[in-house]
């Protein structure tokens, strides 16, 4: 009997302890669920975005966004607040992927509803570009000022659309720098490429080789002190800003190699700005009286060739002050033909760029030309001071600012409301004077374009362009004489019996409107 009593006692203790354990576990999971039921999960895979982003990374992301010139310069404290409306995010997405167009977004949202709508469009575009495997924060979280979610999103954009393609293209980028530096007998270690550019000398040699009006006499070839190193880097940053190359590093970061991601990105920006320009062999004279002059370039012809696969993202961000060098004495391959259709017509009549006078970065993508020299002799390798080493005739290049900077505001309305046929719509569009760029020699120059009436009786029109300073007519072409109108990216191509024009428009939407309008006027 006592055995049964003891047994029942131990059974009761065991059951009660199991019950208490079960209750405590249930209470733990219930409290965990309640504390997390209102939180969205962070990003899946691709990058370790669950961890808190360090402050140094916040500074890097802020400086990267400021280098794009899509907004006024921001601090890391201001950026999340400025992103709440969604406008900054939309401009950022268009900067890293210019093919994306946003319709019906609010450039100056006046209420929460319009801010959420902008954020929804931005997050939807990121989701489409990144794929369904990434869970993004909700629009409401960003609008309410969740800084952690906001910084995770910016870090994700930076890694996925900027640094990942740059790292994949690292080998091609290094080969390009080696090729340019070897023109002046400068060799670098491809393994320690970042440290080779920390004093600014190799940066300046490359820029001097590809651009005019670059003075190396303020650069120390062998900086011996901190002040000389600082002067080198200060001159370098000023030169890059002068020629429109985005600057994302500071003197301290570059001199001490503090942020390798931004230094790699700076190398990439210089490449994107100058990669298709023709090298010019020059005498080098530095401030410390070091001169470098080589009678024969120590390179082979294969070093002047770029692989066809060298097509690097992010698109855009070449300098608007460094016009493309497309000569006629070369075999040319267009890497963009397989990736983008030249006949695609944009359905959007409105781009965010029309609303922002602050957006000065030229974000369109120039066709990348791969140059293979057809001459079989070695004469082009000989030293020719201040001349094109590839012996290709080019006209003098003058700085030409971006169309987004020099274009005045334009009045917009819906022509479908009061116009009856295609000719009237086309006439109204073409009568509006616009600043476009005409391809002359090896660069694009800005003119005022519009159509004018040549004959009242026959109602004949001409497409003419005027000098922006004197407003005198520089040239014109009769609409009826146009044999073919086409476009590639944002360049309008007009063919006439004796003329062939290449005109750079503001964006893909504008060039498609010009094509439709010119064809409608010609066939009317």
C-alpha positions in Angstrom: 0.0 0.0 0.0 2.8 2.4 0.9 4.5 1.5 -2.4 1.3 2.6 -4.3 1.2 5.9 -2.3 4.8 6.7 -3.1 4.3 5.7 -6.8 1.3 8.0 -7.1 3.2 10.8 -5.4 6.1 10.6 -8.0 3.7 10.3 -10.9 1.9 13.5 -9.7 5.2 15.3 -9.4 6.3 14.2 -12.9 3.1 15.2 -14.5 3.0 18.6 -12.8 6.6 19.3 -13.8 5.9 18.4 -17.4 2.8 20.6 -17.3 4.8 23.5 -15.9 7.5 23.0 -18.6 4.9 22.9 -21.3 3.3 26.1 -20.0 6.7 27.9 -19.8 7.6 26.8 -23.4 4.2 27.9 -24.7 4.5 31.2 -22.9 7.9 31.8 -24.4 6.8 31.1 -28.0 3.6 33.2 -27.4 5.6 36.1 -26.2 8.1 35.7 -29.1 5.3 35.6 -31.6 3.7 38.7 -30.1 7.0 40.6 -30.2 7.6 39.8 -33.8 4.1 39.6 -35.3 4.4 43.3 -36.5 7.9 43.0 -37.9 8.7 42.0 -41.5 11.5 39.6 -42.2 14.8 40.9 -43.5 16.4 40.1 -46.9 16.9 36.5 -47.9 20.4 35.4 -48.9 22.4 37.4 -51.5 24.0 39.6 -48.8 24.3 39.6 -45.0 21.8 42.3 -44.5 20.5 41.0 -41.1 23.5 42.5 -39.3 23.5 46.1 -38.3 25.3 48.3 -40.8 28.4 50.0 -39.2 28.6 53.8 -39.3 31.6 53.7 -41.7 29.4 52.0 -44.2 26.7 54.6 -43.7 29.2 57.3 -44.6 30.3 55.4 -47.7 26.7 54.9 -48.9 26.0 58.6 -48.3 29.1 59.7 -50.2 28.3 57.3 -53.1 24.8 58.8 -53.4 26.2 62.3 -53.3 28.6 61.4 -56.1 25.7 60.7 -58.4 24.5 64.3 -58.3 20.8 63.2 -58.2 20.1 65.3 -55.1 21.7 68.0 -53.0 24.6 66.8 -50.9 23.2 65.0 -47.9 24.6 63.8 -44.5 24.0 60.3 -43.2 21.5 61.8 -40.7 19.5 63.6 -43.4 19.4 60.8 -46.0 16.7 58.5 -44.4 14.4 61.5 -43.9 14.9 62.7 -47.5 14.1 59.2 -48.7 10.7 59.1 -47.1 8.9 60.6 -50.1 10.2 58.0 -52.5 11.5 60.6 -55.0 15.2 60.1 -54.0 14.8 56.3 -54.3 13.3 56.7 -57.8 16.1 58.9 -59.0 18.6 56.5 -57.5 17.1 53.5 -59.3 17.1 55.5 -62.6 20.8 56.3 -62.0 21.9 52.7 -61.5 19.5 51.4 -64.2 18.6 54.1 -66.7 16.3 51.9 -68.7 13.7 51.9 -66.0 10.9 54.5 -66.5 8.4 55.5 -63.8 4.9 56.6 -64.8 2.6 58.8 -62.8 5.0 59.3 -59.9 4.8 62.5 -57.8 7.9 64.6 -57.9 6.6 66.8 -55.1 4.3 64.6 -53.1 2.0 66.6 -50.9 0.5 63.9 -48.7 1.2 60.4 -47.3 -0.8 58.7 -50.1 1.5 60.1 -52.8 4.7 59.3 -50.8 3.5 55.7 -50.4 2.7 55.5 -54.1 6.2 56.6 -55.0 7.8 54.2 -52.6 5.6 51.3 -53.9 6.9 52.1 -57.5 10.5 52.2 -56.3 10.3 49.0 -54.4 8.5 47.2 -57.2 11.2 48.2 -59.6 13.9 46.9 -57.3 12.0 43.7 -56.8 11.8 43.2 -60.6 15.5 43.9 -61.1 16.7 41.8 -58.1 14.3 38.9 -58.5 11.6 37.3 -56.2 14.1 35.8 -53.8 14.6 39.1 -52.0 12.1 40.3 -49.4 12.2 44.1 -49.3 10.9 46.4 -46.6 7.4 47.7 -46.8 6.7 51.2 -48.0 5.0 52.0 -44.7 8.3 51.2 -42.8 10.3 53.6 -44.9 7.7 56.3 -44.7 7.6 56.0 -41.0 11.3 56.6 -40.8 12.7 53.1 -40.0 16.3 54.0 -40.5 17.6 50.4 -40.2 15.3 49.2 -43.0 16.2 52.2 -45.1 20.0 51.7 -44.8 19.6 48.0 -45.5 17.8 48.8 -48.7 20.4 51.3 -49.8 23.2 48.9 -49.0 21.4 46.2 -51.0 21.1 48.5 -54.0 24.8 49.5 -53.7 26.0 45.9 -53.5 23.7 44.4 -56.1 23.7 47.1 -58.8 27.1 48.7 -58.3 29.7 46.7 -56.5 28.8 43.2 -57.8 29.2 44.2 -61.5 32.3 46.2 -60.7 34.0 43.2 -59.0 33.0 40.9 -61.9 34.7 43.4 -64.3 37.7 43.8 -62.2 40.1 41.9 -64.5 39.0 43.9 -67.6 39.3 47.2 -65.6 42.8 46.3 -64.5 43.9 45.4 -68.0 42.7 48.8 -69.3 44.7 50.7 -66.7 47.8 48.6 -67.4 47.4 49.3 -71.1 47.1 53.1 -70.6 50.0 53.3 -68.1 52.3 51.3 -70.3 52.0 54.0 -72.9 54.2 56.1 -70.6 56.4 53.3 -69.4 54.6 53.0 -66.0 54.1 49.5 -64.7 51.8 48.5 -61.9 51.2 45.3 -59.9 47.8 43.9 -60.9 47.5 42.1 -57.5 47.9 45.4 -55.5 46.0 47.6 -57.9 44.4 49.7 -55.2 47.6 50.6 -53.5 49.1 51.6 -56.9 46.6 54.5 -57.1 46.7 55.7 -53.5 49.1 58.7 -54.2 47.1 59.9 -57.2 50.0 59.8 -59.7 48.7 56.9 -61.8 45.2 58.4 -61.8 46.6 61.7 -63.2 48.8 59.9 -65.8 45.7 58.1 -67.2 43.5 61.2 -67.2 46.4 63.3 -68.8 46.8 60.6 -71.5 43.2 60.8 -72.5 42.2 64.4 -71.9 43.6 67.8 -72.9 44.2 70.7 -70.4 45.5 68.5 -67.6 48.5 69.9 -65.9 50.9 67.5 -64.2 53.3 70.1 -63.0 51.3 70.4 -59.7 51.7 66.6 -59.1 54.7 65.0 -57.2 55.7 61.8 -59.0 57.3 60.6 -55.8 55.5 62.3 -52.9 57.9 62.2 -49.8 55.6 63.8 -47.2 52.0 63.9 -46.1 51.6 67.5 -47.5 52.9 66.4 -50.9 50.5 63.4 -50.9 47.6 65.6 -49.8 48.4 68.0 -52.6 48.4 65.2 -55.2 45.0 63.9 -54.1 43.5 67.4 -53.9 44.6 68.2 -57.5 43.3 64.8 -58.6 39.8 65.3 -57.1 39.6 68.8 -58.6 40.5 67.5 -62.0 37.9 64.7 -61.9 35.2 67.2 -60.8 36.3 69.6 -63.6 35.7 66.9 -66.3 32.5 65.6 -64.7 33.8 62.3 -63.4 31.9 61.4 -60.2 34.0 61.6 -57.1 33.1 59.1 -54.3 36.3 59.1 -52.2 37.9 61.6 -49.9 41.6 62.5 -49.7 42.0 60.6 -46.4 40.2 57.5 -47.7 42.3 57.3 -50.9 45.6 58.1 -49.2 45.1 55.6 -46.4 43.1 52.9 -48.4 40.4 53.1 -45.8 37.4 52.1 -47.9 38.4 49.6 -50.7 34.9 49.4 -52.1 34.8 53.2 -52.8 38.3 53.2 -54.2 37.4 50.4 -56.6 34.3 52.3 -57.5 36.4 55.4 -58.2 38.7 53.4 -60.5 35.5 52.2 -62.2 34.1 55.7 -62.6 37.3 56.9 -64.3 37.1 53.9 -66.6 33.5 54.5 -67.5 34.3 58.2 -68.2 37.3 57.6 -70.4 37.3 54.0 -71.6 36.5 54.8 -75.3 38.7 57.8 -75.8 41.8 57.6 -77.9 45.1 57.8 -76.0 47.4 60.7 -76.7 51.1 60.3 -76.1 52.5 63.3 -74.2 55.7 64.3 -72.4 55.3 64.0 -68.7 56.7 66.7 -66.4 56.0 66.6 -62.7 56.5 69.1 -59.9 59.5 67.4 -58.5 61.3 67.9 -61.9 60.8 64.3 -63.0 60.3 63.9 -66.7 59.3 60.8 -68.6 59.8 60.6 -72.3 59.8 57.3 -74.3 60.7 57.2 -77.9 59.0 53.9 -78.6 56.0 52.6 -76.7 56.8 49.3 -74.9 53.5 47.6 -75.8 52.2 45.3 -78.4 49.2 45.9 -80.6 47.2 43.3 -78.7 47.5 45.5 -75.6 45.4 48.2 -77.4 42.5 45.7 -77.9 39.6 45.4 -75.5 37.6 42.2 -75.2 34.1 42.2 -76.7 32.7 40.8 -73.4 33.9 44.0 -71.6 30.4 45.4 -71.2 30.1 46.6 -67.6 27.3 47.8 -65.4 26.2 50.1 -64.0 25.2 51.8 -67.2 25.9 55.4 -67.7 28.1 57.8 -65.6 30.6 58.6 -68.3 31.4 62.3 -68.3 29.3 64.7 -70.4 32.5 66.7 -70.8 34.5 63.8 -72.4 32.8 63.3 -75.8 33.1 59.8 -77.4 36.0 59.2 -79.8 34.5 57.3 -82.7 37.0 57.3 -85.5 36.5 55.9 -89.0 39.8 54.2 -89.3 38.9 51.4 -87.0 37.0 48.2 -86.9 34.1 48.7 -84.6 31.9 46.3 -82.6 28.8 47.5 -80.8 28.5 45.4 -77.6 25.0 46.8 -76.9 23.3 45.4 -80.0 22.6 42.0 -78.4 21.4 43.4 -75.1 19.0 46.1 -76.2 16.6 46.5 -79.1 17.1 49.7 -81.1 13.5 49.7 -82.3 11.9 49.7 -78.9 9.6 52.7 -78.4 9.0 54.0 -74.9 5.3 54.2 -73.9 5.9 56.8 -71.2 5.6 60.5 -72.1 7.0 61.6 -68.7 10.3 61.0 -67.1 11.4 62.1 -63.6 14.3 64.0 -65.2 11.8 66.6 -66.5 10.9 67.5 -62.9 14.3 67.8 -61.4 16.6 70.7 -62.3 19.1 69.3 -59.8 19.6 66.1 -61.7 22.8 67.0 -63.6 24.3 63.6 -64.2 24.0 62.4 -67.7 22.6 58.9 -67.1 22.2 57.5 -70.6 24.5 54.8 -72.0 26.8 55.5 -74.8 27.4 52.5 -77.2 30.7 50.9 -76.2 33.0 50.7 -79.2 35.7 48.0 -79.2 38.6 49.3 -81.2 40.9 47.0 -83.2 43.5 48.8 -85.2 43.4 47.7 -88.9 46.9 49.0 -89.7 49.4 46.1 -89.7 52.6 48.3 -89.3 54.2 49.3 -86.1 54.4 53.0 -87.1 51.6 54.1 -84.9 53.6 53.0 -81.8 56.3 55.6 -82.4 56.4 58.6 -80.1 54.5 61.6 -81.5 54.2 64.4 -78.8 50.8 66.0 -78.5 49.4 63.9 -81.3 47.0 61.0 -81.6 49.2 57.9 -81.2 46.7 55.9 -83.3 47.1 58.4 -86.2 43.3 59.1 -86.3 42.2 62.5 -87.3 39.9 64.1 -84.8 38.5 67.6 -84.5 39.1 69.8 -81.4 36.8 68.9 -78.6 35.1 71.6 -76.6 33.4 70.9 -73.2 29.6 70.4 -73.7 27.4 70.3 -70.6 24.6 67.8 -70.2 21.3 68.5 -71.9 19.7 68.2 -68.5 21.6 71.3 -67.3 21.2 73.5 -70.4 17.6 72.6 -71.3 15.1 75.3 -70.2 11.7 74.3 -68.7 9.2 73.2 -71.3 5.5 73.7 -71.4 3.6 70.4 -71.5 -0.1 69.7 -72.3 -2.0 66.8 -73.9 -2.2 67.5 -77.6 -4.9 64.8 -78.0 -7.5 67.1 -76.5 -7.5 69.7 -79.2 -5.7 68.4 -82.3 -7.5 66.4 -84.9 -4.8 64.5 -86.8 -1.3 63.2 -86.6 0.2 66.0 -88.7 -1.1 68.7 -86.3 0.2 66.8 -83.3 3.6 66.4 -85.0 3.6 70.0 -86.1 3.0 71.3 -82.6 5.8 69.0 -81.2 8.3 70.1 -83.8 7.5 73.8 -83.7 8.6 73.9 -80.0 12.3 74.9 -80.0 14.5 72.5 -78.0 18.2 72.4 -77.3 19.7 69.2 -78.8 23.2 68.1 -79.6 24.4 67.7 -83.2 27.3 65.3 -83.9 30.1 67.3 -85.5 33.5 65.8 -86.0 34.2 63.6 -82.9 31.8 65.3 -80.4 28.3 66.5 -79.9 27.6 70.3 -79.9 24.5 72.0 -78.6 22.1 73.9 -80.9 18.5 75.1 -80.9 16.4 72.9 -83.1 12.9 73.5 -84.5 11.0 73.4 -87.8 10.3 76.6 -89.8 7.9 77.3 -92.7 9.8 77.6 -96.0 6.9 78.3 -98.3 3.3 79.3 -97.5 1.9 78.2 -100.8 3.3 74.7 -100.7 3.3 74.5 -96.9 6.9 73.2 -96.9 8.8 72.9 -93.6 12.5 72.6 -92.8 14.2 71.2 -89.7 16.8 73.8 -88.8 19.3 74.4 -86.0 20.6 77.7 -84.7 23.7 78.9 -82.8 22.9 79.3 -79.1 24.9 82.5 -78.8 24.1 84.4 -82.0 20.8 82.6 -82.8 21.9 82.5 -86.4 20.9 79.5 -88.5 23.8 77.1 -88.8 22.0 74.6 -91.1 18.7 73.1 -92.1 17.2 70.1 -93.9 13.8 70.1 -95.8 11.3 67.7 -94.3 10.2 66.4 -97.7 13.8 65.5 -98.6 14.3 63.2 -95.6 14.7 59.7 -97.0 15.0 57.8 -93.7 14.5 58.5 -90.0 15.7 56.1 -87.2 17.3 56.1 -83.8 19.6 54.2 -81.6 19.2 54.7 -77.9 18.7 58.5 -77.6 20.5 59.5 -80.9 18.2 60.6 -83.7 19.6 59.6 -87.2 18.2 61.6 -90.2 19.3 60.6 -93.7 18.9 63.0 -96.7 20.3 62.8 -100.2 23.4 64.9 -99.4 23.3 64.9 -95.6 23.4 62.5 -92.7 22.6 63.9 -89.2 23.1 62.4 -85.8 21.3 64.4 -83.1 21.5 63.5 -79.4 18.1 64.0 -77.6 17.4 64.2 -73.9 16.2 60.6 -73.5 14.7 57.6 -75.3 11.2 59.0 -75.0 12.1 62.3 -76.7 14.0 60.7 -79.6 11.0 58.4 -80.3 8.7 61.4 -80.4 10.9 63.1 -82.9 11.0 60.0 -85.1 7.2 59.7 -85.1 6.7 63.5 -85.7 9.2 63.8 -88.5 7.7 60.7 -90.3 4.2 62.1 -89.9 5.2 65.5 -91.3 7.1 63.9 -94.2 4.3 61.6 -95.2 1.5 64.1 -94.7 
